[in-house]
Amino acid sequence: MENAGAPGRAPRRGAMAFARFVGGIGLVVAVIFTFSGRAHAAEPTAPPPPPPSPSAARAAAHDSATEPVSDATAGMKVSDRPWAVGVSAAQQEAALKHLQEGNSLLKESLFVAAAKVYRQALTEWDHPGIHYNLALALLNMDQPVEVFQNLEAAIKYGADPLDPEKLEHAKSYLRLIEKQVASVDVRCDVDGAQVTFDGAPLFRAPGRYQALVRAGTHTVTASKEGFTTTSRTEDMTYDKRTAINLRLYTSGDLIGYRRLYPIWRPVAIAAFGGVLLATGAIFTLQAQKNFNAFDSSAMQVCPVGGCGTTDTSYPALNDLRNRGNTYKTLATISYIAGGSIAAAGVLLLVLDRSTPYRVDPEADRRDVASSTPLFSPFVASGLAGLAATGRF
């Protein structure tokens, strides 16, 4: 059995030896080409990552930037390569060395270390390819703002410093990452005020801060001794620029006073009651005057027994008495109505005392701005005019 199987193994051993020989030659050739490519590398870029998707980009970044490729624009004049103007050969060589180190770290998924080395390379040479590789590393570090900035720098000069494929990948990543950043413009003109952004110091006023931040809800504050702290919380999105002008106010600026009713209302009511009381006093005088005249006339014309109340022989006396009674009734009505109305006015005046409340000057400014009418011209078929919009 053993002797019968021996002759069949010899051809298989020879075939395996020949395959190992051919594989060894292929390996040597591959190594030669690899070192040849590195020797001619003049400017850095990174091979393209997988199809554009933030999660896929993070997963494949270390596989897509393992080593730099040769610069396709090495034969161009320096004047045609604006990213190389003013960069010496020594600086280019130092940048390439850092780039190769960063690529090795990126391949090992050491993203923080790779990003640090790429930043060192950028201090030697501000090259779009280095920005591209740095963006790949930052994708894995959840740094959307810096990723966005580096991708913009990577596509600044088009495909010349990269290549068309990498340029398209960079643009695809840029379109995805731009939704994660927002533009903000913060200013404060109060001298000496400390301005913070989400609790981190921003600048000391007067000053202005214009930058990109992570999209989302952020709080900006300004504070200074002797003033109340001003705080603004805004929802910042990628599709609009958020402008914040911080103003500081003293305690007195933030306190206002208000009443339940305008002050003239209770005063007018009390005054009207006083007028009625004064009218009642006049009626009382008139009533007294008529009664006095009645008494004086009655003593002259009436007999010793007096005049009867129903006696019609003395019409003048009856008129005096009736007018006196009328004035007395009017005086009574005036006193009752005037006293009640005056009391109500005084009560309203007491209840309508001014009470303090906190003023929001920023809300008042926003209301004024939103209520200001906006005018815009329009042109239609055979018609032109001016459109006004506003809030009332």
C-alpha angles and dihedrals in degrees: 000000000000093000090049093055097045099078092055094058097058097072091048091053090052093050092050092050091051091050091051090051093052092046091052091054091050091051092052091050092049092051091050092052092045094055091041090057091049093048092057097043107123105162131025132247134140129240112255120274124227122288114313114280125124094231093043090047092055092047095050103034094098091051095048100053105043095132139355122264127223116280110254090202098052091113094054122102117262089243088060092052106064092177089062099045111120093009113121124219089250091055091048091051092048091049092050090051091053090046093055090049091049091049090054091051091046090052089055090051091247091141099165092050092044092051091050092053092046089054089053089052090053091056087062098039129008093214124164090225092059090049088052093053092044089053089054091054093046092051086071093048098057094242103142097167095053091041090054093048094049093047090052089051090047094057095039095104098032123232099331098088092036122020131259094264095051091043090057091048090051091051091048092052089046092055090051098044096045090075088063096057133065134195118237133187114193123179137170126181099187106114112240097010117142113227121200134185114211088339095308117115112256107174144317113254143282088058149100134230122201117175149118119273136179110281114252141070115330134174124219120190137183123197138176134165111268093025132084115250115260115214129183124187115194136177102230118201135182095244099062140038114242112218118193123183109189118208127183126218136191122236090259091055090057098050121083133172128226139175134213089240135012109277092241093066100067090036091053092048093049091046092051089052089051091052090053091050090051089049089052089053090053091050089050091054091048091049091049091048092053093046091050090050090048092052093048094049093044091056089055103044107026121086123246091275092054132237121293120241090238096043109124095188091092108048093166091058091048091052091052092049094046093048090050091052092047093051090047091053092048090049091052092050091047092050093050096045095039093048093049094047093045090049090050091050092050090048092051090048090054093047092045095065114146114260125199123241136175115264122217103206092181091056090050090052092049091049091051091048094048093047094050107106117242119214123205130171121235133192124199135167104307091343136093131173150128123277122206125199128183146131125256 
